[in-house]
């Protein structure tokens, strides 16, 4: 059960946790230097390790985001904190909450020349507006 919980935690979230830890270690490092304590060296090493771990977490999230934005990939992701959705999940959303079937487009960025989208053109026309 704990494996499923670990998979839900995103890399950028872990990166932010390490960044918060780095700020705490920076304070400890400054205090240790001010008191000329022997804890300055371990605090400095831990600070550098925490900053490296934060950078690795953010880079891993950025790589995952870049992979989801490849041309022709139906997943659209605008945040490094959210997981990319598959086309099936997007279609299921449209069926459940928009009340229409949505066809997958063959290429990302294709423009429609129709004045109003219709279901035949692949778009969804809402039956009523929600406010």
N, C-alpha and C positions, 0 to 999 in steps of 0.2 A: 504494500500500500504506500509506503514512503517513496517508492520509485516513481509512482504516478505524480506525487506532489512535487518531487524534484524536477520532473519534466515540465511542469507548468511554470516554473520560475524562469523568467527570461534572462538572457545574458546581460542586457543593460541594467536590469534590476540588481543583479549581483555586482555589476560595476559601480552602481551608486552606493551600495552597501560598503564596498571597499573604499570608495571615495570618502564617505562619512567616517569610516575607520581611520583613513589617512589624516583627516583633519584632527581627530582626537589624538592620534600619534604625533602629529606636528606640535600640538600643545604640550604633550608629554616630553617631546624632544627639546623644545625651547626651555621648559622648566628644568629639565635635567642639565642642559647646558648652563643655565643661570646659576644652578647650585653646584656646578662642577662635579656632578654625580657620575658614577660608573654606569648608570642606566642610559646615558646619552648615546653610546654606540649601538646597543641593542634596539633602542627606540628609533634611531636613524635607519638601521637596516630594516626594521619592521615598516617604517614609513615608506621607504623606497619599494619594498615588496608589495605593500598595499596599493601604491600608485601604479605599479606595473600591472597588478591584478585588475585594477579598475580600467586601465587602458585596454587590456586584453578583453574584458567583458564588453566594453563599448565597441571595440573593433569586431568582435564576434557578432554582435547585433547588427552592425553596419553591413557585414558580409552577408548575413541572412537576408537583410532588407534588399541589398543589391541583387541577390539571386532571385528574389521574388519579383523584381522589376524588369526582367529580361523581356525582350520584344516577343510578343505572341503568348506570353504567360498570362492566363486569365486572372491571376491573383493581383490585387491592387493593394498595396500597403503604404500608408503614409506616415507611420510611426514605428520607431524601433522597439516600442514597448508592446506592440500587438503582433500576434502570430498571423502569418499570411493565410488567407482562406482559399480553399480549393474551389474550382468552378461549380462542383456539385453543391457545396455549401451556399454559394451565392444564388444558384438556381433555386435551392430549397427555400431560401429566405424570400425570394420573389414570389414563390408559390404560396408560402404561408402568410406573408404580411402584405404583399402587394396585389394578390389575387389574380395573377396571370402567369403564364409560362414565359420564360425568357430564354431565347436561343443564345448560345455562346457565339460570340463574334469570332471570325477567323483571324483577324489581326487587330492589335491594339491601335487605337488612333484612327480608325476608318471613320470618315465623316459621312453622315447621312444627308441627303439633299431634300428630304421631305420636310414640309412645313410643320407638320405635327406627326409625332411618332405613332405608329399603329402596331398592333400585335403582329401583323404580317411582316413588318419591317424589323421585328425583333425587340421593339420597345414595349413598355407597359403604359397604358393609359389609365390613370386612376379613375375609379367610378365617381368618387366625390373627394373634395378637398378636405384635409384635416387641418384644424387650426390649433 
